[in-house]
Amino acid sequence: MKNKSVYVEIPIEVDVKEVWDKSQKPDLHEQWDLRFSSITYLPKKSEDDPQSFLYETKIGLGLKVAGWGRSIGTHNKEDGSKISSLHFGTDQKISPISEGKGYWKYIPTEQGTTFLTQYDYDVRYGLFGRLLDFFFRPMIGWATALSFDVLKRWLEKGELPRTQYLRFFSSTLVTLLFFFVWFYQGLVPKIIAQHPEEVAMLSSLSSLKGANAVTAVGIIGVLEMLFGLLWLFYRKKRHLHLLQILVFPALTISALIADPSISYHPFNPVTFNSSLWILSIIGYILTKDLPTATSCKRTRKSDA
Protein backbone atom coordinates (compact mmCIF):
# COMPACT_ATOMS: atom_id res chain seq x y z
CA MET A 1 0.00 0.00 0.00
CA LYS A 2 1.48 3.32 -1.10
CA ASN A 3 1.66 6.13 1.44
CA LYS A 4 -0.03 9.45 0.75
CA SER A 5 2.15 12.20 -0.64
CA VAL A 6 3.26 15.01 1.67
CA TYR A 7 1.07 18.10 1.37
CA VAL A 8 1.54 21.40 3.21
CA GLU A 9 -0.29 24.69 2.66
CA ILE A 10 -0.09 28.02 4.47
CA PRO A 11 -1.41 31.57 3.87
CA ILE A 12 1.24 34.29 4.00
CA GLU A 13 0.29 37.97 4.11
CA VAL A 14 2.89 39.22 1.62
CA ASP A 15 2.89 39.22 -2.18
CA VAL A 16 4.00 36.32 -4.35
CA LYS A 17 7.34 37.93 -5.27
CA GLU A 18 8.51 38.06 -1.65
CA VAL A 19 7.61 34.42 -1.01
CA TRP A 20 9.22 33.40 -4.32
CA ASP A 21 12.47 35.21 -3.51
CA LYS A 22 12.75 33.72 -0.02
CA SER A 23 12.16 30.21 -1.33
CA GLN A 24 14.01 30.28 -4.66
CA LYS A 25 17.23 32.04 -3.68
CA PRO A 26 19.42 29.33 -2.10
CA ASP A 27 21.09 31.56 0.50
CA LEU A 28 17.64 32.58 1.76
CA HIS A 29 15.94 29.20 1.32
CA GLU A 30 18.44 27.31 3.45
CA GLN A 31 17.86 29.72 6.35
CA TRP A 32 14.24 28.72 6.97
CA ASP A 33 13.88 25.19 5.57
CA LEU A 34 14.62 22.67 8.31
CA ARG A 35 15.13 19.93 5.72
CA PHE A 36 18.26 21.52 4.23
CA SER A 37 21.49 22.73 5.85
CA SER A 38 22.92 24.11 2.60
CA ILE A 39 21.78 24.54 -1.01
CA THR A 40 24.16 25.29 -3.88
CA TYR A 41 22.90 26.23 -7.35
CA LEU A 42 24.94 24.93 -10.28
CA PRO A 43 25.61 27.01 -13.43
CA LYS A 44 23.01 26.74 -16.20
CA LYS A 45 23.95 26.39 -19.87
CA SER A 46 20.92 28.43 -20.90
CA GLU A 47 18.01 30.23 -19.24
CA ASP A 48 15.57 27.57 -20.46
CA ASP A 49 17.41 24.71 -18.73
CA PRO A 50 16.18 23.41 -15.36
CA GLN A 51 18.06 24.78 -12.37
CA SER A 52 20.31 22.05 -10.99
CA PHE A 53 21.50 22.19 -7.39
CA LEU A 54 23.24 20.23 -4.68
CA TYR A 55 22.01 20.06 -1.10
CA GLU A 56 23.20 18.85 2.28
CA THR A 57 21.22 17.97 5.38
CA LYS A 58 23.01 17.60 8.71
CA ILE A 59 21.42 14.89 10.85
CA GLY A 60 23.69 15.11 13.89
CA LEU A 61 26.77 13.35 15.27
CA GLY A 62 28.76 14.62 12.30
CA LEU A 63 26.55 12.77 9.81
CA LYS A 64 24.97 14.45 6.81
CA VAL A 65 23.04 13.51 3.70
CA ALA A 66 24.07 15.04 0.38
CA GLY A 67 21.87 14.95 -2.68
CA TRP A 68 20.98 16.52 -5.98
CA GLY A 69 17.97 18.30 -7.41
CA ARG A 70 16.55 19.99 -10.50
CA SER A 71 13.83 22.62 -10.51
CA ILE A 72 12.04 24.64 -13.14
CA GLY A 73 9.74 27.57 -12.49
CA THR A 74 6.70 28.61 -14.50
CA HIS A 75 4.56 31.74 -14.31
CA ASN A 76 0.86 31.91 -15.13
CA LYS A 77 0.26 35.39 -16.49
CA GLU A 78 -3.53 35.07 -16.26
CA ASP A 79 -3.88 34.56 -12.50
CA GLY A 80 -0.38 35.58 -11.39
CA SER A 81 0.42 32.22 -9.79
CA LYS A 82 3.81 30.54 -9.99
CA ILE A 83 4.85 26.91 -9.84
CA SER A 84 8.28 25.45 -9.19
CA SER A 85 8.52 21.77 -10.17
CA LEU A 86 11.16 19.71 -8.43
CA HIS A 87 13.00 16.44 -9.01
CA PHE A 88 15.37 15.36 -6.23
CA GLY A 89 17.28 12.40 -4.89
CA THR A 90 20.39 11.07 -3.19
CA ASP A 91 22.71 8.09 -3.67
CA GLN A 92 23.66 7.95 0.00
CA LYS A 93 22.48 4.75 1.66
CA ILE A 94 21.98 6.52 4.99
CA SER A 95 18.93 8.26 3.53
CA PRO A 96 15.64 6.34 3.39
CA ILE A 97 14.70 8.48 0.36
CA SER A 98 16.17 7.43 -2.98
CA GLU A 99 14.39 9.75 -5.40
CA GLY A 100 11.29 11.93 -5.50
CA LYS A 101 9.29 14.58 -7.30
CA GLY A 102 7.04 17.43 -6.26
CA TYR A 103 6.21 21.09 -6.69
CA TRP A 104 5.82 24.39 -4.90
CA LYS A 105 2.90 26.61 -5.86
CA TYR A 106 2.43 30.32 -5.17
CA ILE A 107 -1.15 31.57 -5.52
CA PRO A 108 -1.91 35.29 -5.15
CA THR A 109 -4.87 36.12 -2.88
CA GLU A 110 -6.49 39.27 -1.52
CA GLN A 111 -4.55 38.82 1.74
CA GLY A 112 -1.23 37.97 0.08
CA THR A 113 -0.13 34.50 -1.02
CA THR A 114 -1.18 30.91 -0.53
CA PHE A 115 2.06 28.93 -0.49
CA LEU A 116 1.79 25.17 -0.85
CA THR A 117 3.81 22.11 -1.66
CA GLN A 118 3.12 18.51 -2.54
CA TYR A 119 5.79 15.87 -3.03
CA ASP A 120 6.32 12.16 -2.94
CA TYR A 121 9.37 9.92 -3.04
CA ASP A 122 10.54 6.34 -3.43
CA VAL A 123 12.24 4.60 -0.54
CA ARG A 124 15.12 2.14 -0.59
CA TYR A 125 15.53 -1.15 1.31
CA GLY A 126 12.26 -2.72 0.12
CA LEU A 127 9.83 -3.79 2.84
CA PHE A 128 12.11 -2.51 5.61
CA GLY A 129 12.26 0.87 3.90
CA ARG A 130 8.46 1.03 3.64
CA LEU A 131 8.14 0.18 7.33
CA LEU A 132 10.71 2.86 8.19
CA ASP A 133 8.81 5.34 6.03
CA PHE A 134 5.74 4.76 8.19
CA PHE A 135 7.58 6.82 10.85
CA PHE A 136 9.80 8.94 8.59
CA ARG A 137 7.05 10.37 6.37
CA PRO A 138 5.11 12.04 9.23
CA MET A 139 8.41 13.44 10.52
CA ILE A 140 9.44 14.95 7.17
CA GLY A 141 5.90 16.29 6.76
CA TRP A 142 6.11 17.89 10.20
CA ALA A 143 9.51 19.42 9.34
CA THR A 144 8.06 20.85 6.11
CA ALA A 145 5.06 22.37 7.93
CA LEU A 146 7.21 23.83 10.72
CA SER A 147 9.54 25.34 8.10
CA PHE A 148 6.61 26.91 6.26
CA ASP A 149 5.44 28.57 9.47
CA VAL A 150 8.97 29.84 10.15
CA LEU A 151 8.99 31.36 6.65
CA LYS A 152 5.56 32.94 7.26
CA ARG A 153 6.72 34.54 10.51
CA TRP A 154 9.95 35.76 8.88
CA LEU A 155 8.02 37.46 6.07
CA GLU A 156 5.15 38.83 8.15
CA LYS A 157 6.85 39.71 11.44
CA GLY A 158 10.52 40.02 10.51
CA GLU A 159 11.84 37.47 13.06
CA LEU A 160 14.86 35.70 11.57
CA PRO A 161 14.58 31.92 11.12
CA ARG A 162 17.70 31.33 13.25
CA THR A 163 16.09 33.13 16.18
CA GLN A 164 12.82 31.25 15.72
CA TYR A 165 14.55 27.86 15.69
CA LEU A 166 16.68 28.81 18.69
CA ARG A 167 13.52 29.59 20.67
CA PHE A 168 11.71 26.51 19.39
CA PHE A 169 14.39 23.95 20.20
CA SER A 170 15.34 25.63 23.49
CA SER A 171 11.69 25.41 24.50
CA THR A 172 11.63 21.75 23.46
CA LEU A 173 14.64 20.97 25.67
CA VAL A 174 13.03 22.76 28.62
CA THR A 175 9.84 20.75 28.04
CA LEU A 176 11.75 17.46 28.07
CA LEU A 177 13.60 18.50 31.23
CA PHE A 178 10.38 19.27 33.11
CA PHE A 179 8.86 15.98 31.94
CA PHE A 180 11.90 14.13 33.31
CA VAL A 181 11.99 16.06 36.60
CA TRP A 182 8.32 15.55 37.46
CA PHE A 183 8.15 11.95 36.25
CA TYR A 184 11.36 10.97 38.07
CA GLN A 185 10.44 12.76 41.30
CA GLY A 186 7.07 11.05 41.31
CA LEU A 187 8.30 7.57 40.38
CA VAL A 188 11.62 7.09 42.18
CA PRO A 189 11.54 8.81 45.62
CA LYS A 190 7.79 8.55 46.21
CA ILE A 191 6.70 5.26 44.64
CA ILE A 192 9.76 3.02 44.21
CA ALA A 193 11.85 4.09 47.21
CA GLN A 194 9.05 5.49 49.41
CA HIS A 195 11.81 7.63 50.87
CA PRO A 196 11.45 8.31 54.63
CA GLU A 197 12.09 12.04 54.15
CA GLU A 198 9.16 12.27 51.73
CA VAL A 199 6.90 10.55 54.28
CA ALA A 200 8.24 12.61 57.20
CA MET A 201 7.76 15.88 55.31
CA LEU A 202 4.14 15.08 54.50
CA SER A 203 3.49 14.01 58.12
CA SER A 204 4.88 17.34 59.35
CA LEU A 205 2.55 19.30 57.07
CA SER A 206 -0.58 17.22 57.71
CA SER A 207 -2.30 14.94 60.20
CA LEU A 208 -1.37 11.83 58.19
CA LYS A 209 0.86 9.34 59.94
CA GLY A 210 2.29 5.88 59.37
CA ALA A 211 0.76 3.80 56.58
CA ASN A 212 -1.65 6.59 55.66
CA ALA A 213 1.25 8.96 55.04
CA VAL A 214 3.04 6.35 52.91
CA THR A 215 -0.12 5.84 50.82
CA ALA A 216 -0.59 9.59 50.41
CA VAL A 217 3.01 10.00 49.27
CA GLY A 218 2.40 7.32 46.64
CA ILE A 219 -0.71 9.15 45.43
CA ILE A 220 1.29 12.39 45.20
CA GLY A 221 3.91 10.47 43.21
CA VAL A 222 1.30 9.33 40.69
CA LEU A 223 0.02 12.89 40.33
CA GLU A 224 3.54 14.17 39.73
CA MET A 225 4.09 11.51 37.05
CA LEU A 226 0.83 12.53 35.36
CA PHE A 227 1.90 16.17 35.46
CA GLY A 228 5.20 15.14 33.87
CA LEU A 229 3.31 13.41 31.05
CA LEU A 230 1.22 16.56 30.63
CA TRP A 231 4.41 18.33 29.54
CA LEU A 232 4.61 15.97 26.56
CA PHE A 233 0.99 16.14 25.40
CA TYR A 234 -0.43 19.52 26.42
CA ARG A 235 0.19 22.02 23.63
CA LYS A 236 -0.13 25.29 25.54
CA LYS A 237 3.17 25.09 27.41
CA ARG A 238 2.88 28.68 28.62
CA HIS A 239 0.04 27.59 30.92
CA LEU A 240 2.27 24.95 32.50
CA HIS A 241 5.16 27.38 32.91
CA LEU A 242 2.87 29.93 34.54
CA LEU A 243 1.52 27.27 36.91
CA GLN A 244 5.06 26.33 37.92
CA ILE A 245 6.02 29.98 38.46
CA LEU A 246 3.30 30.02 41.13
CA VAL A 247 3.86 26.50 42.48
CA PHE A 248 7.63 26.29 42.99
CA PRO A 249 7.83 29.10 45.63
CA ALA A 250 4.92 27.45 47.49
CA LEU A 251 6.65 24.06 47.41
CA THR A 252 9.87 25.59 48.70
CA ILE A 253 8.14 27.35 51.58
CA SER A 254 6.24 24.17 52.47
CA ALA A 255 9.47 22.15 52.57
CA LEU A 256 11.12 24.71 54.86
CA ILE A 257 8.12 24.74 57.19
CA ALA A 258 8.18 20.94 57.39
CA ASP A 259 11.91 20.78 58.10
CA PRO A 260 14.00 24.01 58.22
CA SER A 261 17.21 21.98 58.45
CA ILE A 262 16.86 20.74 54.85
CA SER A 263 18.14 24.13 53.69
CA TYR A 264 21.59 22.98 54.88
CA HIS A 265 21.54 19.73 52.89
CA PRO A 266 23.40 19.30 49.59
CA PHE A 267 21.01 19.45 46.58
CA ASN A 268 18.30 20.81 48.85
CA PRO A 269 14.80 22.00 47.81
CA VAL A 270 15.78 25.67 48.13
CA THR A 271 18.40 25.58 45.38
CA PHE A 272 16.59 22.89 43.37
CA ASN A 273 13.21 24.62 43.30
CA SER A 274 14.77 28.05 42.76
CA SER A 275 16.55 26.73 39.67
CA LEU A 276 13.32 25.25 38.31
CA TRP A 277 11.45 28.47 39.11
CA ILE A 278 13.95 30.56 37.10
CA LEU A 279 13.80 28.00 34.27
CA SER A 280 9.99 28.26 34.29
CA ILE A 281 10.24 32.03 33.84
CA ILE A 282 12.67 31.57 30.95
CA GLY A 283 10.40 28.94 29.43
CA TYR A 284 7.38 31.23 29.76
CA ILE A 285 9.24 33.92 27.81
CA LEU A 286 10.58 31.52 25.18
CA THR A 287 7.23 29.96 24.39
CA LYS A 288 5.49 33.19 23.42
CA ASP A 289 4.34 32.87 19.79
CA LEU A 290 6.52 29.88 18.89
CA PRO A 291 6.52 28.60 15.30
CA THR A 292 4.29 25.55 14.93
CA ALA A 293 3.50 22.99 12.27
CA THR A 294 -0.18 23.10 13.29
CA SER A 295 -0.67 26.45 11.50
CA CYS A 296 -0.48 24.62 8.14
CA LYS A 297 -3.12 22.69 6.26
CA ARG A 298 -1.86 19.15 5.73
CA THR A 299 -4.47 17.69 3.35
CA ARG A 300 -5.89 18.85 0.05
CA LYS A 301 -9.62 19.51 -0.16
CA SER A 302 -10.01 16.55 -2.53
CA ASP A 303 -8.18 14.29 -0.01
CA ALA A 304 -10.21 15.32 3.05
Secondary structure as GFF3:
##gff-version 3
##sequence-region A 1 304
A	DSSP	beta_strand	6	12	.	.	.	ID=ss1
A	DSSP	alpha_helix	16	24	.	.	.	ID=ss2
A	DSSP	alpha_helix	26	32	.	.	.	ID=ss3
A	DSSP	beta_strand	38	41	.	.	.	ID=ss4
A	DSSP	beta_strand	51	60	.	.	.	ID=ss5
A	DSSP	beta_strand	63	75	.	.	.	ID=ss6
A	DSSP	beta_strand	82	89	.	.	.	ID=ss7
A	DSSP	beta_strand	97	108	.	.	.	ID=ss8
A	DSSP	beta_strand	113	123	.	.	.	ID=ss9
A	DSSP	alpha_helix	126	157	.	.	.	ID=ss10
A	DSSP	alpha_helix	161	185	.	.	.	ID=ss11
A	DSSP	pi_helix	186	192	.	.	.	ID=ss12
A	DSSP	alpha_helix	196	205	.	.	.	ID=ss13
A	DSSP	alpha_helix	210	233	.	.	.	ID=ss14
A	DSSP	alpha_helix	237	258	.	.	.	ID=ss15
A	DSSP	three_ten_helix	260	264	.	.	.	ID=ss16
A	DSSP	alpha_helix	269	286	.	.	.	ID=ss17
A	DSSP	three_ten_helix	293	295	.	.	.	ID=ss18
A	DSSP	three_ten_helix	301	303	.	.	.	ID=ss19
###
